[in-house]
Amino acid sequence: MGKSPISNNIRTLRFMHNEMTQQELAEKVGVTRQTVVAIEKAKYSPSLEVAFRIARVFNSSLEEVFSYSTSDEPAD
């Protein structure tokens, strides 16, 4: 299994939002801290609903939080 085509800026966004912890983000989104860890490390892709919730916490668009690239397309 290769690297996920979905990457994210969650760690950076957490830092920019008063150094929010993974636990604080998890509580705001309604998931466990372990889920946030897995999403942040691109080991797990969140549901669309959870992705929108994460974006809303950071007052950002989905595209500002997550990016998608296929193997034949260069990453941003």
C-alpha positions in Angstrom: 0.0 0.0 0.0 1.5 3.3 -1.1 1.3 6.8 0.4 -2.2 8.3 0.6 -3.0 10.8 -2.2 -4.6 13.0 0.4 -2.2 15.3 2.4 -3.1 18.0 4.9 -1.9 21.1 6.7 -3.5 20.2 10.0 -0.4 20.4 12.1 0.5 23.8 10.7 -3.0 25.1 11.2 -3.1 23.8 14.8 0.2 25.7 15.5 -1.2 28.9 13.9 -4.4 28.6 16.1 -2.8 29.2 19.5 -0.8 25.9 19.3 -4.0 23.9 19.5 -3.4 20.4 20.8 -4.5 17.3 18.9 -6.8 16.6 21.9 -8.4 20.1 21.6 -9.0 19.6 17.9 -10.4 16.1 18.5 -12.9 17.5 21.0 -14.0 20.3 18.7 -14.5 17.9 15.8 -16.0 15.0 17.8 -13.4 12.4 17.2 -10.7 10.8 19.3 -7.2 12.2 19.6 -5.9 9.0 17.9 -8.1 9.8 14.9 -6.6 13.2 14.6 -3.1 11.7 14.9 -3.9 9.3 12.0 -5.4 12.0 9.8 -2.5 14.3 10.5 0.0 11.6 9.5 -2.0 10.8 6.4 -2.5 7.2 7.6 -6.3 7.7 7.6 -8.5 9.7 5.3 -11.4 11.4 7.2 -15.0 11.2 6.1 -16.2 14.2 4.2 -18.2 15.3 7.2 -15.2 15.2 9.5 -13.1 17.0 6.9 -15.6 19.8 6.8 -15.7 19.9 10.6 -11.9 20.2 10.7 -11.9 23.0 8.1 -14.7 24.8 10.0 -12.6 24.7 13.2 -9.8 26.6 11.4 -12.2 28.8 9.5 -10.7 27.5 6.3 -11.8 25.9 3.1 -11.3 22.2 2.5 -8.7 23.0 0.0 -6.7 25.0 2.5 -6.7 22.0 4.9 -6.6 19.1 2.5 -5.0 18.5 -0.9 -5.4 15.6 -3.2 -3.0 14.4 -5.9 -2.8 11.3 -8.0 0.4 9.5 -8.9 0.5 11.0 -12.4 -0.1 14.5 -11.1 2.5 16.6 -9.2 1.7 17.5 -5.6 1.0 21.2 -4.8 
